[in-house]
Amino acid sequence: MHPKARIHADPVREVDHFDCLPDSLVLLILNKVEDVRSLGRCYAVSKRLCGLVPLVHDVYVKIDRVVAVDGDAEDTLNLSSPKPRNIFSHFLKLMLLTIIKPFHNMRNPNGTGRPLFPQLSQHSPAQVLRNFTHVRNLRIELPSGDVGTEEGVLLKWRAEYGSTLQNCVILGGTRVDRKPVGGEHEPSLEDNGSMPVSFYTNGGLKLRVVWTISSLIAASTRHYLLRSIINDHPTLRSLVLTDADGQGTLSMGAEQLKEFRENQLSASACSNRTQVPACNMKLKYAPYLELPGGMALQGATLVAIKPSPEGSNGSHPNRKEADGFVFGAFDGPFKAAAKALMKRRTYLLEMNGF
């Protein structure tokens, strides 16, 4: 009798469906991820992703903390604690710190044991981004706004830059309130469409000048900090630097980035920022504005700024372009505020470069 033979089924080979996806589709997925922390984790998953992550086009960098240039992680400002009232006073002396935890302890999947991003010892976003060689659209978010304001005060700005300032608009208000339900605001006797006399005598004009100068310094400081990132990434087509508070936004498009690379950056002699050119300003004011969503803005002010012709590097925008920039600068109720203020009387101001 022959012993009974046992029949064994061949083991079923599991198919890795991810490996069946073409690289172009994987890159499309990675571009939807954007967040540089998540991309760093993807980088460590496999050799394939290790080769694809640096090729993504869209990258978002969220900066959680800032650290002194000569400090270490122990000296890092903890922004989860009560926010400093005026982080702008530190801004010129700080460098950006980001993306420590997801990357610091990761090792290369090729077995060398070397850190994925050895440049992180300096904690510089510019050096972290050097691992991405095909970035086209870059968005960076700072932990907070640069200009300290009192509680209840509204201050928002948006600036466009090439090698120097091209356009800037500032929206401010001394107080943002909720309108009383069913309540009607009685128009002020001084609100006849002109600037009231009290605006000059009670420090109103001086406050707007402070807002304007502080916002321009904040914008020029951000612009200066971007220079190494722009030079390291010739593929960039869009660059936006904003903050978690939504206070200020600096943007640069493809033509502006090209102009930045072709022209010498004019740095301020007194600090680490780009020099602000001589500018013409249009100031518009309304003592009270009712906004959509049951909001009201007191002391509403709009300042539209553009370089004077002699300081514009030949990129002086026409009126239609400048107005279009103002109308598109803000979202939601603040967009409505800008549109309402654009209908008010215009007051022209001039400012020397600094």
GIQUI-V54674 format. One record per residue. N is the residue number from 1. RES is the residue in three letters. D_CENTER is the distance of its C-alpha to the mean C-alpha in Angstrom with 1 decimal. Layout:
N_RES_D_CENTER, N_RES_D_CENTER
//
This chain:
1_MET_83.8, 2_HIS_80.6, 3_PRO_77.8, 4_LYS_75.3, 5_ALA_72.3, 6_ARG_68.9, 7_ILE_66.4, 8_HIS_62.8, 9_ALA_60.0, 10_ASP_57.6, 11_PRO_54.2, 12_VAL_51.6, 13_ARG_48.8, 14_GLU_45.5, 15_VAL_43.2, 16_ASP_39.6, 17_HIS_38.1, 18_PHE_34.7, 19_ASP_36.5, 20_CYS_37.7, 21_LEU_34.3, 22_PRO_33.5, 23_ASP_30.7, 24_SER_29.0, 25_LEU_28.9, 26_VAL_27.6, 27_LEU_24.8, 28_LEU_24.0, 29_ILE_23.9, 30_LEU_21.7, 31_ASN_19.1, 32_LYS_19.1, 33_VAL_18.5, 34_GLU_15.2, 35_ASP_14.6, 36_VAL_15.4, 37_ARG_17.6, 38_SER_19.6, 39_LEU_19.9, 40_GLY_21.3, 41_ARG_23.9, 42_CYS_24.9, 43_TYR_25.3, 44_ALA_28.0, 45_VAL_29.9, 46_SER_32.0, 47_LYS_32.7, 48_ARG_31.8, 49_LEU_28.2, 50_CYS_28.0, 51_GLY_28.5, 52_LEU_26.3, 53_VAL_23.1, 54_PRO_22.3, 55_LEU_22.7, 56_VAL_20.0, 57_HIS_17.8, 58_ASP_14.9, 59_VAL_13.0, 60_TYR_10.4, 61_VAL_10.0, 62_LYS_9.8, 63_ILE_10.6, 64_ASP_13.4, 65_ARG_14.9, 66_VAL_15.1, 67_VAL_18.5, 68_ALA_20.6, 69_VAL_21.2, 70_ASP_24.9, 71_GLY_24.6, 72_ASP_24.8, 73_ALA_23.8, 74_GLU_26.2, 75_ASP_24.4, 76_THR_21.0, 77_LEU_19.6, 78_ASN_20.1, 79_LEU_17.4, 80_SER_19.7, 81_SER_22.1, 82_PRO_21.8, 83_LYS_18.6, 84_PRO_19.3, 85_ARG_19.7, 86_ASN_17.9, 87_ILE_15.6, 88_PHE_14.8, 89_SER_18.5, 90_HIS_17.8, 91_PHE_14.6, 92_LEU_16.5, 93_LYS_18.9, 94_LEU_16.7, 95_MET_15.4, 96_LEU_13.1, 97_LEU_15.2, 98_THR_14.8, 99_ILE_16.9, 100_ILE_20.2, 101_LYS_22.4, 102_PRO_22.1, 103_PHE_22.9, 104_HIS_24.9, 105_ASN_28.2, 106_MET_28.1, 107_ARG_30.5, 108_ASN_30.9, 109_PRO_32.9, 110_ASN_35.2, 111_GLY_37.1, 112_THR_36.4, 113_GLY_35.0, 114_ARG_32.2, 115_PRO_28.8, 116_LEU_26.4, 117_PHE_23.8, 118_PRO_25.8, 119_GLN_23.0, 120_LEU_21.6, 121_SER_24.1, 122_GLN_21.6, 123_HIS_18.7, 124_SER_16.3, 125_PRO_13.6, 126_ALA_14.8, 127_GLN_18.2, 128_VAL_17.5, 129_LEU_15.9, 130_ARG_19.1, 131_ASN_20.9, 132_PHE_19.3, 133_THR_21.1, 134_HIS_20.3, 135_VAL_16.5, 136_ARG_15.8, 137_ASN_12.5, 138_LEU_9.8, 139_ARG_6.7, 140_ILE_5.5, 141_GLU_5.2, 142_LEU_6.8, 143_PRO_10.1, 144_SER_10.1, 145_GLY_9.7, 146_ASP_11.2, 147_VAL_13.9, 148_GLY_16.8, 149_THR_18.6, 150_GLU_21.8, 151_GLU_22.2, 152_GLY_22.2, 153_VAL_20.5, 154_LEU_17.7, 155_LEU_15.0, 156_LYS_12.1, 157_TRP_10.7, 158_ARG_9.2, 159_ALA_9.9, 160_GLU_11.2, 161_TYR_12.4, 162_GLY_15.2, 163_SER_17.0, 164_THR_16.6, 165_LEU_15.3, 166_GLN_16.4, 167_ASN_15.3, 168_CYS_13.8, 169_VAL_14.7, 170_ILE_15.0, 171_LEU_16.4, 172_GLY_18.4, 173_GLY_21.4, 174_THR_23.7, 175_ARG_24.1, 176_VAL_23.0, 177_ASP_26.1, 178_ARG_27.7, 179_LYS_30.5, 180_PRO_33.9, 181_VAL_35.4, 182_GLY_38.0, 183_GLY_37.4, 184_GLU_37.3, 185_HIS_35.7, 186_GLU_38.2, 187_PRO_36.9, 188_SER_37.0, 189_LEU_39.9, 190_GLU_37.5, 191_ASP_35.3, 192_ASN_37.2, 193_GLY_34.2, 194_SER_34.3, 195_MET_32.7, 196_PRO_35.0, 197_VAL_36.8, 198_SER_35.4, 199_PHE_31.9, 200_TYR_33.2, 201_THR_35.5, 202_ASN_33.5, 203_GLY_30.5, 204_GLY_28.4, 205_LEU_27.7, 206_LYS_27.1, 207_LEU_24.4, 208_ARG_22.6, 209_VAL_22.9, 210_VAL_21.4, 211_TRP_18.4, 212_THR_18.0, 213_ILE_18.5, 214_SER_16.3, 215_SER_13.3, 216_LEU_14.2, 217_ILE_14.6, 218_ALA_11.3, 219_ALA_9.7, 220_SER_12.5, 221_THR_12.1, 222_ARG_8.6, 223_HIS_10.2, 224_TYR_13.3, 225_LEU_11.9, 226_LEU_10.9, 227_ARG_14.5, 228_SER_16.1, 229_ILE_13.9, 230_ILE_14.5, 231_ASN_18.1, 232_ASP_18.6, 233_HIS_17.5, 234_PRO_19.5, 235_THR_19.0, 236_LEU_15.3, 237_ARG_15.2, 238_SER_11.6, 239_LEU_8.4, 240_VAL_4.9, 241_LEU_2.2, 242_THR_1.7, 243_ASP_5.3, 244_ALA_8.5, 245_ASP_10.2, 246_GLY_8.4, 247_GLN_9.2, 248_GLY_6.8, 249_THR_4.5, 250_LEU_5.5, 251_SER_7.2, 252_MET_10.4, 253_GLY_13.2, 254_ALA_16.3, 255_GLU_18.3, 256_GLN_15.8, 257_LEU_15.4, 258_LYS_19.2, 259_GLU_19.7, 260_PHE_17.5, 261_ARG_19.9, 262_GLU_23.0, 263_ASN_22.6, 264_GLN_22.8, 265_LEU_19.8, 266_SER_21.1, 267_ALA_20.2, 268_SER_21.2, 269_ALA_24.5, 270_CYS_23.8, 271_SER_20.6, 272_ASN_18.0, 273_ARG_15.9, 274_THR_16.4, 275_GLN_19.1, 276_VAL_18.5, 277_PRO_21.2, 278_ALA_23.8, 279_CYS_22.5, 280_ASN_24.2, 281_MET_22.9, 282_LYS_24.0, 283_LEU_24.2, 284_LYS_25.2, 285_TYR_26.4, 286_ALA_28.0, 287_PRO_29.6, 288_TYR_29.0, 289_LEU_27.2, 290_GLU_27.9, 291_LEU_25.0, 292_PRO_25.3, 293_GLY_25.5, 294_GLY_27.8, 295_MET_25.3, 296_ALA_26.2, 297_LEU_24.4, 298_GLN_26.4, 299_GLY_26.0, 300_ALA_23.5, 301_THR_22.1, 302_LEU_20.2, 303_VAL_19.6, 304_ALA_19.1, 305_ILE_18.7, 306_LYS_19.6, 307_PRO_21.3, 308_SER_25.1, 309_PRO_26.9, 310_GLU_28.0, 311_GLY_24.6, 312_SER_22.7, 313_ASN_23.8, 314_GLY_25.5, 315_SER_22.4, 316_HIS_23.2, 317_PRO_22.4, 318_ASN_25.2, 319_ARG_25.3, 320_LYS_24.8, 321_GLU_21.6, 322_ALA_20.3, 323_ASP_21.4, 324_GLY_19.9, 325_PHE_16.4, 326_VAL_17.1, 327_PHE_18.5, 328_GLY_15.6, 329_ALA_12.8, 330_PHE_13.2, 331_ASP_14.7, 332_GLY_17.9, 333_PRO_20.0, 334_PHE_17.5, 335_LYS_18.0, 336_ALA_21.7, 337_ALA_21.4, 338_ALA_19.9, 339_LYS_22.7, 340_ALA_25.3, 341_LEU_24.4, 342_MET_24.6, 343_LYS_28.2, 344_ARG_29.0, 345_ARG_30.7, 346_THR_28.7, 347_TYR_29.0, 348_LEU_28.3, 349_LEU_27.2, 350_GLU_26.8, 351_MET_25.0, 352_ASN_25.9, 353_GLY_23.5, 354_PHE_22.7
//
